[in-house]
């Protein structure tokens, strides 16, 4: 089978490639992504995969519209998570999806698995949340039999943001700040488990519908950071900062950095108090979930890919 992975040089895409190359070495994978440094690293890690360094919002003078012909399935992965340029959320989450859906129809691709996000059911109102909602609605209006997966916060190999960035922060600095009490609940999802779900969707065309894929273990943000510190063998001291001060420092950081790893809007989402429904996704997709502690160990101690650092 030939599979198209738009936005496949990110966290989910690279973990999915690692899984599929192991379980289905005869499958042909086509990745289209515009992140130059990420694609360069990915090509070295997975030389058998066809990577095209192109923009999914463009079709003129691009190779990818012709290259996807012959693909049986598409796993839609492209997303803008954090950017100081507000226009990039609309461009990379909505416009790119509109263009890709048109090209899927022209290429005659029959199967679509869309990676949405739990934020579509969040109380947050930031640009990421708004455009991910629009993206999902666009997919379902054009492709009603698509499989839509809504994962919570994910972690695993190749994570350049989220826990991956926090882990590197812990290893480099003596103090690690926590906003407020840190007691807000997190439901982290191991990307290795999530990729197993995607693989099942590619293997079984009978799977359809929209699924909230939530981490099975509820844990406070403070507890999660302590477990992360232990997994990476860091000696940093955890300190608590008032949320307004934490937000001000993030805003100041955004002025200095063109692509901050953590923004003030993401802080609001973190402290919003969301708790997401847990369904029996292990039973539905016949996937055995990995315990949180074991998933953290694999992510940061397994020799296969734990030392690969993706560019921000």
N, C-alpha and C positions, 0 to 999 in steps of 0.2 A: 504494500500500500504506500502511496505517496501522500504525505501530510504537509500542509501549509501552516506555518507558525508565524503570523504577523506579530511583531514585537517580541520575538522569541529569544532575544539576547539578554533578557532580564532574569529575575529570580526564578519564576516559575518555568520559563522557557528552557533555561539551561539545566535545571533539575529534571525536567521532562525529557530532554534530549538524553541525559545520562541514563535515565530509566529505560527509554525506548531502545537505545542502542544495546542495552544489555538483554532486554526481553524480546525485542523484535529486530534483530540485526539486519534483516532483509528489507525493512521499511526504508523508504527514501524520505528524508526530511529537508524541507525548504524553509529557511528563515529569512525574513525581511525585517531589518531594523536599521535605524539611523544613528545609533550610538556608536561612533567610530571606534573608540577605545575598547568598548565592550565586545564589539564584533571581532576586533583584532585578537583579543584574548580567547574568545570562543572558537575562532578558527584554529588556533593552536591546540586547544583542548579536544576539539571534535573535528578532525580533518576530513572525515567522511561526510560531513553535513554541508549542504550548499547554503552559504550565507551570502545574501545580497545587501550591501550597504546602501539602502535607498529609503526615501521618504514615502510613507504609505498614503500621504495626502496628495501625492503627485502621480500622474499616469503618463504624461508626455515625456518622451525620451527616457523612460524607465524600463528596466528589464522585467520587473516582477509581474505585470499583468499577463505577459506571455508565458512566463515561467510557471505560473500556477496552473496552467492548463494540464490536465492529466491528474491533478490531485483529487483524491477521493474525499478527503476531509480537511477541515480547517479548525484549528484551535486558536481562537481570537484572544490575544494576550496584551496587545498594546494599551498602554495607560500612562497618563501623566499623574504622578502622585504628589509631587511637591515642586513648585517653581515660583520664583519671584515675579515672573511675567504672567499676569492673569490670562492673557490670550492663549497661552500654550495649553491650558486645560481644555478649552473649546476645540482647539486645533487637533490635539493628540488623542482626546477621548471621544469626541463627537464627529468632527469632520473626517478623521481617518476611518472611523467605523462606517460612515456613509459611503465613502469611496470603496473600501474593501468589500462591503456588501454588494455593491454594483458589480465589481469585478468577479466575485464569487458566482453570481448569476450568469455572467457572460462566459465564464469558464466551465459552467455546468457542474460545479461542486455540489455534492448532495448532502454532506454531513457537516454540521456546524456545532462546535462546543464553544460557548462564550464564557470567558472568565470575568464575571462581574465582581461585586464586592458586597460585604455585609453592610457597608456604609449606606447602601440604598435604603436601608431600613433604620438608619441612625437618626437621632434627634439633631445631629450636626447640620449646619447649613453652609459650609465652606464650598469653595469652587470645585474641589475634588468630588465631594459628595454630590453636588448638583449635576456635574457633568457625567458622573458614573450613572446616575439615575437616567439621564437623557440617553446615554449610550445603551443601557439595557432596554429601555423602551424602544429605541430605534431597532435593535436586534429583533425583539419580539414582534414588532409591527411588520417587519420584512421577512422574518423567518420563524413563524410560530411553532415549528416543530424542532427548533434548536434546543440543545441542552444548555441551561444557564446555571452556572455554579457561583454561589456567593460566599467566598471564603472570608473568615475573619483574619486578623493580623497574622501574617505568615513569617516563618523563619526557616533557615536551612542554609545549605551551601550556596555560595555566590550572592549572598545578601549584602548589598552595598548600602542599604538604608536600614531602618528599623533596628532589629537586634544586632545585625552585623556591624553597623556603625557604632552602636552603643558598646559592643564588645571591644572594638578597637579603642574607643574612648577610655574604657576602663583600664585597658592594658597600658595606656600611655600616660595617664594623669593620676596624681595621688588622691584627688577628690572627685567624687561622682555625685552630682546634684540630682535630687528627687523633687518634683513639684508637689508642694503641700505635704500631706500625710503619706501619699503614695498608696492609699488604701483602695483606690478605685479598681474595679474588677477588670481583668484581662482574660481573654479566652484564646490564647495563641494556638495556631494551627501549624503543624509540621508540614513543610512543603513536600517532603517525600511521600507522606500519606496522601496529600492533595493530588500529586502527580499520578499516584496509583488510581485515583478516582477518574482522572482524565483518561488514563489508559483504558480503563474499563468502558468508558463512553465510546472510545474509538473501536474497541473490540466488539461491543454489543450495540448494534444500531437500534435495538428495541428500547434502549434507555432514552427517555425524553422527559421534559419538564424542567421546572425551576427548583433548585435545592439550596437551602441555607447550610453551608458547610462550616460548622463552628467547632473550634477546639473543644475537646471533651472535658478538659480540666479547667475549672475556674480558679484563678489565682490572682491575688492582688498584684498591682504593678511593683510594689516594694518587694514582695516575695519573688516575683519573676526576676527582678534585677539581682537579688541575692543568689538565685540559682544560676543566673548567667555569669555572675562573678566567679562562682565556684567552677563552672564548666570551662572557663578560660584561664583559670588559675591566676586571677588578678588579685592584687593586694590593696586596691583603692579603698578609701574610706567613703562610705555613703553618708551624704549630708542632706538635710531637708531645707528647701527654700520656699518662702511664701509664693503662691501661684502668681500674683501680680508681678513680683520681682522676677520670677522665672520667665514670665511672658515678656517683660521689658528687655531682658537679656537676649531673648530670641529675636525680638524686633531689632535690637542693635546688631546682632549677628547677621541678620538678613541684609542690612545695609553694607556690611563688609563682604559677605560671601554672595556670589551670583547664584549659587545653587545650595542653599543651606540644607543640611540633612534633616532638620526638624524645624518646623515653622510655628508661628503663633497660632495659626488656624488649626494645625495638628495638635497643639497643646489643648485647645478648646475641645477638640474631638476626644482626646485622651481622657480628659476630666469630666466629660459630659455625663458619665454614668450609664452608658449603654450596656445592656446585657442581652445577648442574642439567643434565640431559640436553638435548642440542641435536638436534632433529629437523629434517627438511627442510620446515619450514613454508612457505618461499617456493615450493617446488614443489607442495606439497599444496594451497595456497590460491591459487596463481598470483599471488603478490605479490612485487614487487621490493623487497628490503630497502634501507633508507637507511643509508649508512655512519655510524658514531657521530659523527665530527667534523661531518659535514654536518647530522645531526639536531640536534646542539647549536647549530649556527649558525642553523638555522631556528627553533628554540625561542626563542632569545634575541636574534636580530637581524632576523628577518623582520618587516616592518612590519604584517602583517595583525593578529596577536593577541599579539605578543611583549611588548607593554607593558601588557597586561591583568593586573592583580594581583587575584587572588581572595582574599576574606577568610579568615582562619584559623578 
